[in-house]
Amino acid sequence: MSAGMERKFCEIVLERSGEERLKMGCSMPAAARALVKASISEKNPIAVNRALFLRFYGAEFKPKGALQTPVYNKGSTPTASA
């Protein structure tokens, strides 16, 4: 986005009330989900949910698809279980 367009966008957004901006921000995840869902060619609802999950969170897991549950130890940062 060019600097001029970015300034114009900011002006337009800042003209809205705080409540309107909050509503816009809260609706963004639903809009992103709808866009991603429209791009998935699966018809089976379970396959669609799996594809959505992998599209949004797939990078969080090991490439071989080994979905691992994070382990939380009190006083430490989360790590993947072995």
PyMOL CGO cylinders between C-alpha atoms (Angstrom):
from pymol import cmd
from pymol.cgo import CYLINDER

trace = [
    CYLINDER, 0.00, 0.00, 0.00, 1.40, 3.39, -0.91, 0.3, 1, 1, 1, 1, 1, 1,
    CYLINDER, 1.40, 3.39, -0.91, 2.05, 5.96, 1.80, 0.3, 1, 1, 1, 1, 1, 1,
    CYLINDER, 2.05, 5.96, 1.80, -0.77, 8.16, 0.50, 0.3, 1, 1, 1, 1, 1, 1,
    CYLINDER, -0.77, 8.16, 0.50, -3.26, 5.30, 0.53, 0.3, 1, 1, 1, 1, 1, 1,
    CYLINDER, -3.26, 5.30, 0.53, -2.16, 4.28, 4.02, 0.3, 1, 1, 1, 1, 1, 1,
    CYLINDER, -2.16, 4.28, 4.02, -2.74, 7.84, 5.29, 0.3, 1, 1, 1, 1, 1, 1,
    CYLINDER, -2.74, 7.84, 5.29, -6.18, 7.94, 3.64, 0.3, 1, 1, 1, 1, 1, 1,
    CYLINDER, -6.18, 7.94, 3.64, -7.09, 4.56, 5.14, 0.3, 1, 1, 1, 1, 1, 1,
    CYLINDER, -7.09, 4.56, 5.14, -6.03, 5.74, 8.61, 0.3, 1, 1, 1, 1, 1, 1,
    CYLINDER, -6.03, 5.74, 8.61, -8.09, 8.93, 8.20, 0.3, 1, 1, 1, 1, 1, 1,
    CYLINDER, -8.09, 8.93, 8.20, -11.17, 6.94, 7.22, 0.3, 1, 1, 1, 1, 1, 1,
    CYLINDER, -11.17, 6.94, 7.22, -10.79, 4.48, 10.10, 0.3, 1, 1, 1, 1, 1, 1,
    CYLINDER, -10.79, 4.48, 10.10, -10.11, 7.21, 12.66, 0.3, 1, 1, 1, 1, 1, 1,
    CYLINDER, -10.11, 7.21, 12.66, -13.30, 9.03, 11.59, 0.3, 1, 1, 1, 1, 1, 1,
    CYLINDER, -13.30, 9.03, 11.59, -15.24, 6.13, 13.09, 0.3, 1, 1, 1, 1, 1, 1,
    CYLINDER, -15.24, 6.13, 13.09, -16.08, 5.94, 16.78, 0.3, 1, 1, 1, 1, 1, 1,
    CYLINDER, -16.08, 5.94, 16.78, -14.11, 3.71, 19.12, 0.3, 1, 1, 1, 1, 1, 1,
    CYLINDER, -14.11, 3.71, 19.12, -17.10, 1.36, 19.30, 0.3, 1, 1, 1, 1, 1, 1,
    CYLINDER, -17.10, 1.36, 19.30, -17.26, 1.07, 15.49, 0.3, 1, 1, 1, 1, 1, 1,
    CYLINDER, -17.26, 1.07, 15.49, -13.51, 0.38, 15.28, 0.3, 1, 1, 1, 1, 1, 1,
    CYLINDER, -13.51, 0.38, 15.28, -13.81, -2.29, 17.98, 0.3, 1, 1, 1, 1, 1, 1,
    CYLINDER, -13.81, -2.29, 17.98, -16.67, -3.96, 16.08, 0.3, 1, 1, 1, 1, 1, 1,
    CYLINDER, -16.67, -3.96, 16.08, -14.57, -3.88, 12.89, 0.3, 1, 1, 1, 1, 1, 1,
    CYLINDER, -14.57, -3.88, 12.89, -11.64, -5.51, 14.66, 0.3, 1, 1, 1, 1, 1, 1,
    CYLINDER, -11.64, -5.51, 14.66, -13.83, -8.17, 16.26, 0.3, 1, 1, 1, 1, 1, 1,
    CYLINDER, -13.83, -8.17, 16.26, -15.39, -9.11, 12.91, 0.3, 1, 1, 1, 1, 1, 1,
    CYLINDER, -15.39, -9.11, 12.91, -12.02, -9.63, 11.17, 0.3, 1, 1, 1, 1, 1, 1,
    CYLINDER, -12.02, -9.63, 11.17, -11.46, -13.24, 12.30, 0.3, 1, 1, 1, 1, 1, 1,
    CYLINDER, -11.46, -13.24, 12.30, -14.91, -14.23, 11.01, 0.3, 1, 1, 1, 1, 1, 1,
    CYLINDER, -14.91, -14.23, 11.01, -14.21, -12.51, 7.69, 0.3, 1, 1, 1, 1, 1, 1,
    CYLINDER, -14.21, -12.51, 7.69, -10.83, -14.26, 7.39, 0.3, 1, 1, 1, 1, 1, 1,
    CYLINDER, -10.83, -14.26, 7.39, -12.45, -17.62, 8.17, 0.3, 1, 1, 1, 1, 1, 1,
    CYLINDER, -12.45, -17.62, 8.17, -15.14, -17.04, 5.52, 0.3, 1, 1, 1, 1, 1, 1,
    CYLINDER, -15.14, -17.04, 5.52, -12.52, -16.15, 2.88, 0.3, 1, 1, 1, 1, 1, 1,
    CYLINDER, -12.52, -16.15, 2.88, -10.41, -19.20, 3.67, 0.3, 1, 1, 1, 1, 1, 1,
    CYLINDER, -10.41, -19.20, 3.67, -13.48, -21.47, 3.78, 0.3, 1, 1, 1, 1, 1, 1,
    CYLINDER, -13.48, -21.47, 3.78, -14.52, -20.23, 0.33, 0.3, 1, 1, 1, 1, 1, 1,
    CYLINDER, -14.52, -20.23, 0.33, -11.11, -21.24, -1.02, 0.3, 1, 1, 1, 1, 1, 1,
    CYLINDER, -11.11, -21.24, -1.02, -11.40, -24.84, 0.23, 0.3, 1, 1, 1, 1, 1, 1,
    CYLINDER, -11.40, -24.84, 0.23, -12.77, -27.28, -2.33, 0.3, 1, 1, 1, 1, 1, 1,
    CYLINDER, -12.77, -27.28, -2.33, -13.75, -29.97, 0.20, 0.3, 1, 1, 1, 1, 1, 1,
    CYLINDER, -13.75, -29.97, 0.20, -17.46, -30.73, 0.63, 0.3, 1, 1, 1, 1, 1, 1,
    CYLINDER, -17.46, -30.73, 0.63, -17.32, -32.94, 3.73, 0.3, 1, 1, 1, 1, 1, 1,
    CYLINDER, -17.32, -32.94, 3.73, -17.80, -30.69, 6.82, 0.3, 1, 1, 1, 1, 1, 1,
    CYLINDER, -17.80, -30.69, 6.82, -15.17, -32.58, 8.81, 0.3, 1, 1, 1, 1, 1, 1,
    CYLINDER, -15.17, -32.58, 8.81, -12.66, -32.22, 5.96, 0.3, 1, 1, 1, 1, 1, 1,
    CYLINDER, -12.66, -32.22, 5.96, -13.49, -28.51, 5.72, 0.3, 1, 1, 1, 1, 1, 1,
    CYLINDER, -13.49, -28.51, 5.72, -12.86, -28.02, 9.45, 0.3, 1, 1, 1, 1, 1, 1,
    CYLINDER, -12.86, -28.02, 9.45, -9.58, -29.94, 9.22, 0.3, 1, 1, 1, 1, 1, 1,
    CYLINDER, -9.58, -29.94, 9.22, -8.48, -27.85, 6.22, 0.3, 1, 1, 1, 1, 1, 1,
    CYLINDER, -8.48, -27.85, 6.22, -9.41, -24.63, 8.04, 0.3, 1, 1, 1, 1, 1, 1,
    CYLINDER, -9.41, -24.63, 8.04, -7.46, -25.71, 11.10, 0.3, 1, 1, 1, 1, 1, 1,
    CYLINDER, -7.46, -25.71, 11.10, -4.40, -26.62, 9.06, 0.3, 1, 1, 1, 1, 1, 1,
    CYLINDER, -4.40, -26.62, 9.06, -4.58, -23.39, 7.04, 0.3, 1, 1, 1, 1, 1, 1,
    CYLINDER, -4.58, -23.39, 7.04, -4.61, -21.26, 10.19, 0.3, 1, 1, 1, 1, 1, 1,
    CYLINDER, -4.61, -21.26, 10.19, -2.46, -23.34, 12.54, 0.3, 1, 1, 1, 1, 1, 1,
    CYLINDER, -2.46, -23.34, 12.54, -0.53, -25.79, 10.32, 0.3, 1, 1, 1, 1, 1, 1,
    CYLINDER, -0.53, -25.79, 10.32, 2.74, -23.89, 10.65, 0.3, 1, 1, 1, 1, 1, 1,
    CYLINDER, 2.74, -23.89, 10.65, 2.62, -24.45, 14.42, 0.3, 1, 1, 1, 1, 1, 1,
    CYLINDER, 2.62, -24.45, 14.42, 3.21, -28.17, 13.96, 0.3, 1, 1, 1, 1, 1, 1,
    CYLINDER, 3.21, -28.17, 13.96, 6.01, -30.35, 12.68, 0.3, 1, 1, 1, 1, 1, 1,
    CYLINDER, 6.01, -30.35, 12.68, 6.02, -30.82, 8.88, 0.3, 1, 1, 1, 1, 1, 1,
    CYLINDER, 6.02, -30.82, 8.88, 5.26, -34.55, 9.05, 0.3, 1, 1, 1, 1, 1, 1,
    CYLINDER, 5.26, -34.55, 9.05, 1.84, -33.70, 10.48, 0.3, 1, 1, 1, 1, 1, 1,
    CYLINDER, 1.84, -33.70, 10.48, 2.57, -35.03, 13.95, 0.3, 1, 1, 1, 1, 1, 1,
    CYLINDER, 2.57, -35.03, 13.95, 0.06, -33.02, 15.95, 0.3, 1, 1, 1, 1, 1, 1,
    CYLINDER, 0.06, -33.02, 15.95, 1.49, -32.80, 19.44, 0.3, 1, 1, 1, 1, 1, 1,
    CYLINDER, 1.49, -32.80, 19.44, -0.11, -31.44, 22.56, 0.3, 1, 1, 1, 1, 1, 1,
    CYLINDER, -0.11, -31.44, 22.56, 1.82, -28.61, 24.21, 0.3, 1, 1, 1, 1, 1, 1,
    CYLINDER, 1.82, -28.61, 24.21, 3.15, -29.44, 27.67, 0.3, 1, 1, 1, 1, 1, 1,
    CYLINDER, 3.15, -29.44, 27.67, 2.94, -26.70, 30.29, 0.3, 1, 1, 1, 1, 1, 1,
    CYLINDER, 2.94, -26.70, 30.29, 5.25, -26.90, 33.27, 0.3, 1, 1, 1, 1, 1, 1,
    CYLINDER, 5.25, -26.90, 33.27, 4.60, -24.36, 35.99, 0.3, 1, 1, 1, 1, 1, 1,
    CYLINDER, 4.60, -24.36, 35.99, 7.13, -21.55, 35.65, 0.3, 1, 1, 1, 1, 1, 1,
    CYLINDER, 7.13, -21.55, 35.65, 8.30, -22.49, 32.16, 0.3, 1, 1, 1, 1, 1, 1,
    CYLINDER, 8.30, -22.49, 32.16, 7.31, -21.74, 28.60, 0.3, 1, 1, 1, 1, 1, 1,
    CYLINDER, 7.31, -21.74, 28.60, 5.15, -24.22, 26.64, 0.3, 1, 1, 1, 1, 1, 1,
    CYLINDER, 5.15, -24.22, 26.64, 7.00, -26.96, 24.80, 0.3, 1, 1, 1, 1, 1, 1,
    CYLINDER, 7.00, -26.96, 24.80, 5.78, -29.79, 22.56, 0.3, 1, 1, 1, 1, 1, 1,
    CYLINDER, 5.78, -29.79, 22.56, 5.57, -33.21, 24.15, 0.3, 1, 1, 1, 1, 1, 1,
    CYLINDER, 5.57, -33.21, 24.15, 7.78, -35.95, 22.76, 0.3, 1, 1, 1, 1, 1, 1,
]
cmd.load_cgo(trace, "trace")
